[in-house]
Structures are given as structure tokens and as C-alpha cells.
């Protein structure tokens, strides 16, 4: 009887050991599965975030490219319209050599400015990264002022607008350190808005003024209208 009790007691201890080992193995297996699942979930989240960031970057690049091309096509329209306008004027004045020569000079100048704008369009890296490259050079601000007026003159005459040009110049030489292409774009955009929102017979005042500020000469270009 005593031997049977000892046998049962030994069997129970063995059963506890087996049960403990089984529970321990099950627990370790559960931990391994959980860690594996957690790693996979984190990997999936990282992959999803990467996909979202890539999609956002592609969308931003696409929007920047569309916006840039829209602005450039808008800027190209002004010198192109000027070229067409002066070409038509030249055809009407074929017998006046001096006028035809002046119109051809204007056409050549408009073509050069349009080429500068087109060069910007060809900078694919700047389009995709939406980065503006500023290229400063020494330019005659009065010449830029006159060129913008010359390019917009056909549109002004077509819309029967009165243009008043004012120049208040302190110094004879008006050389400035500036990005000519972008300054042209700014002035032409202001001009286009004035022409667009001014009714026929309206007036546009185009001014170039120099002012002294703390021993520095400031060049101010303004475009006013009564539209």
C-alpha cells in the first residue's frame, strides 16, 4: 500500500513537471508569435508610411510642375503677343523703312526675352523640386522698364487704353544687380492685370522713380490704373 502511494506521488510530480514544461513551452511559443507579429506589424506600418510619403512627394512634384508650366505659359504669352502685334504693324507699314526697322528691332528684343523665359522651362530639375534659381546680373533698370512697356504696348493699343509714362530719375546711369527674367515676369504680370481689369478708354500710369534712402538710391516701379 505504501509503495502504491509512493508510486502515485511520483507520478503526480512527473505530471506537474510535464504540465509546467508544457505551459512554459506554450508561453514561450506565444511570446515568439507575439514578437514576430509585432515586428511584422511595425514593418507593415513603416512600409505604409513610406508609400504615403512617396505618394505625397510625387503629388507635390506633379502640382509644382503643373503650376510652374502654367505660369511659364502665361509669361510666354506676352512677348509672343507682342511679336505678333509688331509683325502686323510692320506689314501695314511696308513702305516706311524706318518704322519697319523699329518694329523688327522690337520683334528681335521680344524674341530674346521670350527665349530667356523658355530657358527656365527647360530646367527640369527646378520644375520637379519646385526650386527657383535666382541669377543676379548687372542690368539697366530703365531698359527693363522700357522693354516691358514695349512688349505691352500692342495690348494697350488693342484695348484702347491711355498710357502715361513717368520717369523721375536722379542719376543718369540706372544699373542695378537684379535677376532680369524674374523682374520682367513681375512687371509684366502687373501690366497684364491692369490691362485686363481696365475698361476701354481707361488710363494706366506706368512710373519709374528714384528715391534716396539712407545714402542709397532706391528704384521704384509702379503701375496704377483706374479699372
Phi, psi and omega per residue, in radians:
X1 nan -0.761 3.139
X2 -1.145 -0.639 3.115
X3 -1.166 -0.649 3.118
X4 -1.137 -0.699 3.140
X5 -1.138 -0.752 3.102
X6 -1.110 -0.647 3.125
X7 -1.129 -0.779 3.130
X8 -1.125 -0.676 3.137
X9 -1.135 -0.700 3.104
X10 -1.151 -0.712 3.120
X11 -1.100 -0.692 3.128
X12 -1.138 -0.701 3.123
X13 -1.109 -0.720 3.110
X14 -1.101 -0.691 3.138
X15 -1.128 -0.695 3.103
X16 -1.120 -0.714 3.123
X17 -1.091 -0.798 -3.141
X18 -1.085 -0.753 3.138
X19 -1.112 -0.730 -3.133
X20 -1.120 -0.756 3.126
X21 -1.105 -0.734 -3.138
X22 -1.102 -0.740 3.116
X23 -1.131 -0.736 -3.140
X24 -1.094 -0.782 3.120
X25 -1.097 -0.736 3.135
X26 -1.109 -0.708 3.129
X27 -1.124 -0.788 3.121
X28 -1.104 -0.675 3.108
X29 -1.119 -0.717 3.126
X30 -1.103 -0.745 3.129
X31 -1.105 -0.739 3.128
X32 -1.104 -0.758 3.131
X33 -1.107 -0.728 -3.124
X34 -1.122 -0.778 3.139
X35 -1.097 -0.748 3.122
X36 -1.094 -0.763 3.129
X37 -1.115 -0.700 -3.138
X38 -1.138 -0.759 3.107
X39 -1.076 -0.734 3.140
X40 -1.127 -0.699 3.128
X41 -1.121 -0.762 3.108
X42 -1.114 -0.678 3.109
X43 -1.129 -0.719 3.116
X44 -1.124 -0.711 3.118
X45 -1.126 -0.730 3.116
X46 -1.121 -0.706 3.114
X47 -1.140 -0.713 3.119
X48 -1.123 -0.727 3.120
X49 -1.124 -0.699 3.116
X50 -1.107 -0.736 3.115
X51 -1.112 -0.717 3.125
X52 -1.145 -0.731 3.127
X53 -1.143 -0.687 3.114
X54 -1.130 -0.739 3.123
X55 -1.123 -0.719 3.127
X56 -1.134 -0.716 3.136
X57 -1.142 -0.724 3.120
X58 -1.137 -0.710 3.126
X59 -1.149 -0.734 3.120
X60 -1.115 -0.721 3.120
X61 -1.129 -0.693 3.121
X62 -1.136 -0.752 3.122
X63 -1.146 -0.721 3.120
X64 -1.102 -0.711 3.131
X65 -1.147 -0.765 3.132
X66 -1.098 -0.770 3.139
X67 -1.123 -0.729 -3.116
X68 -1.135 -0.805 -3.126
X69 -1.147 -0.628 3.096
X70 -1.103 -0.788 -3.141
X71 -1.136 -0.709 -3.135
X72 -1.162 -0.734 3.110
X73 -1.095 -0.599 3.092
X74 -1.172 -0.720 -3.124
X75 -1.246 -0.604 -3.128
X76 -1.188 -0.506 -3.061
X77 -1.043 -0.644 -3.088
X78 -1.129 -0.971 3.107
X79 -1.109 -0.559 3.114
X80 -1.149 -0.763 3.092
X81 -1.102 -0.640 3.112
X82 -1.143 -0.728 3.110
X83 -1.064 -0.783 3.119
X84 -1.113 -0.766 -3.125
X85 -1.087 -0.809 3.134
X86 -1.229 -0.488 3.059
X87 -1.168 -0.724 3.094
X88 -1.133 -0.709 3.098
X89 -1.122 -0.684 3.127
X90 -1.106 -0.661 3.114
X91 -1.140 -0.601 -3.130
X92 -1.314 -0.401 -3.069
X93 -2.002 0.672 -3.072
X94 -1.049 -0.499 -3.104
X95 -1.461 -0.196 3.141
X96 -1.803 1.687 -3.035
X97 -1.061 -0.704 -3.086
X98 -1.143 -0.730 3.126
X99 -1.182 -0.738 3.124
X100 -1.069 -0.711 3.119
X101 -1.097 -0.716 3.113
X102 -1.142 -0.736 3.121
X103 -1.111 -0.684 3.129
X104 -1.151 -0.667 3.070
X105 -1.076 -0.732 3.119
X106 -1.128 -0.710 3.117
X107 -1.084 -0.762 3.133
X108 -1.093 -0.749 -3.134
X109 -1.154 -0.734 3.092
X110 -1.100 -0.682 3.115
X111 -1.107 -0.688 3.120
X112 -1.139 -0.737 3.126
X113 -1.165 -0.672 3.118
X114 -1.156 -0.632 3.098
X115 -1.105 -0.659 3.098
X116 -1.107 -0.694 3.117
X117 -1.185 -0.711 3.132
X118 -1.118 -0.631 3.107
X119 -1.008 -0.615 3.097
X120 -1.147 -0.649 -3.134
X121 -1.103 -0.568 -3.080
X122 -1.357 -0.090 3.124
X123 -1.459 1.406 -3.034
X124 -1.038 -0.658 -3.135
X125 -1.062 -0.733 -3.141
X126 -1.165 -0.614 3.129
X127 -1.133 -0.846 -3.046
X128 -1.217 -0.602 -3.105
X129 -1.634 -0.044 3.138
X130 0.932 0.804 3.128
X131 -2.035 2.314 3.134
X132 -1.680 2.234 3.127
X133 -1.756 2.091 3.130
X134 -1.633 2.205 -3.139
X135 -2.093 1.742 -3.096
X136 -1.446 2.355 3.039
X137 -2.478 2.844 3.112
X138 -1.450 2.089 -3.078
X139 -2.322 2.735 3.063
X140 -1.502 1.927 -3.066
X141 -1.125 -0.546 3.107
X142 -1.177 -0.651 3.110
X143 -1.139 -0.740 3.082
X144 -1.068 -0.726 3.100
X145 -1.013 -0.819 -3.115
X146 -1.217 -0.650 -3.140
X147 -1.102 -0.745 3.118
X148 -1.084 -0.726 3.098
X149 -1.099 -0.760 -3.131
X150 -1.072 -0.709 -3.112
X151 -1.246 -0.517 -3.117
X152 -1.606 -0.169 -3.066
X153 -1.034 -0.744 3.107
X154 -1.042 -0.697 3.123
X155 -1.185 -0.639 3.110
X156 -1.117 -0.787 3.136
X157 -1.185 -0.652 3.138
X158 -1.098 -0.624 -3.130
X159 -1.610 0.179 3.090
X160 0.925 0.852 3.141
X161 -1.796 2.602 3.068
X162 -1.625 2.242 -3.117
X163 -2.018 2.228 3.086
X164 -1.979 2.139 -3.090
X165 -1.907 2.159 3.139
X166 -2.088 2.414 3.053
X167 -2.333 2.113 3.057
X168 -2.057 1.606 -2.985
X169 -1.904 2.243 3.109
X170 -1.545 -0.819 -3.088
X171 -1.876 2.579 -3.098
X172 -1.171 -0.737 -3.096
X173 -1.705 2.188 -3.044
X174 -1.971 0.846 -3.123
X175 -1.429 2.314 3.141
X176 -2.328 2.791 3.097
X177 -1.701 1.859 -2.933
X178 -2.670 2.759 2.992
X179 -1.525 1.794 -3.003
X180 -1.080 -0.771 -3.067
X181 -1.066 -0.811 -3.099
X182 -1.268 -0.578 3.050
X183 -1.138 -0.730 3.062
X184 -1.004 -0.786 -3.127
X185 -1.061 -0.723 -3.133
X186 -1.129 -0.846 -3.111
X187 -1.127 -0.749 -3.124
X188 -1.150 -0.632 3.081
X189 -1.104 -0.733 3.088
X190 -1.119 -0.706 3.112
X191 -1.084 -0.812 -3.112
X192 -1.064 -0.714 3.116
X193 -1.106 -0.718 3.118
X194 -1.110 -0.757 3.138
X195 -1.160 -0.706 -3.088
X196 -1.147 -0.708 -3.010
X197 -1.780 0.201 3.075
X198 -1.929 2.201 -3.118
X199 -1.230 2.838 3.107
X200 -0.996 2.407 -3.085
X201 1.521 -0.089 3.135
X202 -1.296 3.110 -3.033
X203 -2.226 2.427 3.049
X204 -2.122 2.305 3.103
X205 -1.923 2.089 -3.075
X206 -2.011 2.058 -2.974
X207 -2.285 2.506 2.976
X208 -2.155 2.112 -3.060
X209 -2.329 2.436 3.045
X210 -1.884 2.354 3.105
X211 -2.318 2.541 3.091
X212 -1.606 2.259 3.133
X213 -2.420 1.885 3.135
X214 0.907 0.950 3.102
X215 1.124 0.315 3.066
X216 -2.140 2.509 3.124
X217 -1.639 2.111 -3.120
X218 -1.821 2.224 3.096
X219 -1.700 2.185 -3.082
X220 -2.117 2.162 3.078
X221 -1.966 2.201 -3.135
X222 -2.248 2.577 3.062
X223 -2.273 2.009 -3.137
X224 -2.050 2.629 3.083
X225 -2.569 2.906 3.105
X226 -1.902 0.480 3.136
X227 -1.485 nan nan
